[in-house]
């Protein structure tokens, strides 16, 4: 942290500020991580798990970083051998693994 930022924070606290969290900012709200877009991404990934984040973003027409966040944070998926897979197996998938051996 730069000295100037430390001085700004010290001044704010000496003026009576008590919270260390950021204050609300004006700006556009996040609109691309909606249920609709999450559903579209889920459907696309289920149809073809070998698609890249870039190609999914082009199909849904949203930013690549947003698609990555939908996949990792909302759908709880990660990349394994060039495929997007759930981190946790469903009960049906676990049973299928047991009977496939």
WOSUL-V185966 format. One record per residue. PHI is phi in whole degrees, 0 to 359 (none if undefined). D_LAST is the distance of its C-alpha to the last C-alpha in whole Angstrom. Layout:
phi:PHI d_last:D_LAST
phi:PHI d_last:D_LAST
//
This chain:
phi:none d_last:56
phi:285 d_last:59
phi:300 d_last:63
phi:298 d_last:64
phi:293 d_last:61
phi:298 d_last:61
phi:297 d_last:65
phi:298 d_last:64
phi:295 d_last:62
phi:299 d_last:64
phi:296 d_last:67
phi:299 d_last:65
phi:288 d_last:64
phi:290 d_last:68
phi:276 d_last:69
phi:115 d_last:67
phi:294 d_last:63
phi:241 d_last:61
phi:263 d_last:57
phi:262 d_last:55
phi:281 d_last:53
phi:293 d_last:54
phi:277 d_last:56
phi:300 d_last:55
phi:244 d_last:56
phi:279 d_last:57
phi:152 d_last:55
phi:285 d_last:52
phi:285 d_last:49
phi:291 d_last:46
phi:241 d_last:45
phi:270 d_last:42
phi:265 d_last:39
phi:263 d_last:40
phi:299 d_last:37
phi:297 d_last:38
phi:293 d_last:37
phi:298 d_last:34
phi:297 d_last:33
phi:297 d_last:34
phi:296 d_last:32
phi:301 d_last:29
phi:296 d_last:29
phi:297 d_last:29
phi:292 d_last:26
phi:293 d_last:24
phi:288 d_last:25
phi:212 d_last:25
phi:282 d_last:23
phi:264 d_last:25
phi:288 d_last:28
phi:275 d_last:31
phi:299 d_last:33
phi:298 d_last:36
phi:291 d_last:35
phi:295 d_last:34
phi:298 d_last:37
phi:293 d_last:39
phi:293 d_last:37
phi:273 d_last:38
phi:67 d_last:41
phi:226 d_last:41
phi:296 d_last:41
phi:299 d_last:38
phi:296 d_last:38
phi:293 d_last:38
phi:298 d_last:35
phi:298 d_last:34
phi:293 d_last:35
phi:299 d_last:33
phi:295 d_last:30
phi:274 d_last:30
phi:270 d_last:32
phi:273 d_last:32
phi:274 d_last:28
phi:54 d_last:27
phi:243 d_last:25
phi:216 d_last:25
phi:271 d_last:24
phi:227 d_last:21
phi:51 d_last:21
phi:66 d_last:24
phi:231 d_last:22
phi:273 d_last:23
phi:229 d_last:21
phi:295 d_last:21
phi:291 d_last:21
phi:245 d_last:20
phi:282 d_last:17
phi:281 d_last:18
phi:300 d_last:16
phi:298 d_last:15
phi:293 d_last:13
phi:296 d_last:12
phi:295 d_last:11
phi:298 d_last:9
phi:293 d_last:7
phi:295 d_last:6
phi:277 d_last:6
phi:277 d_last:4
phi:272 d_last:0
//
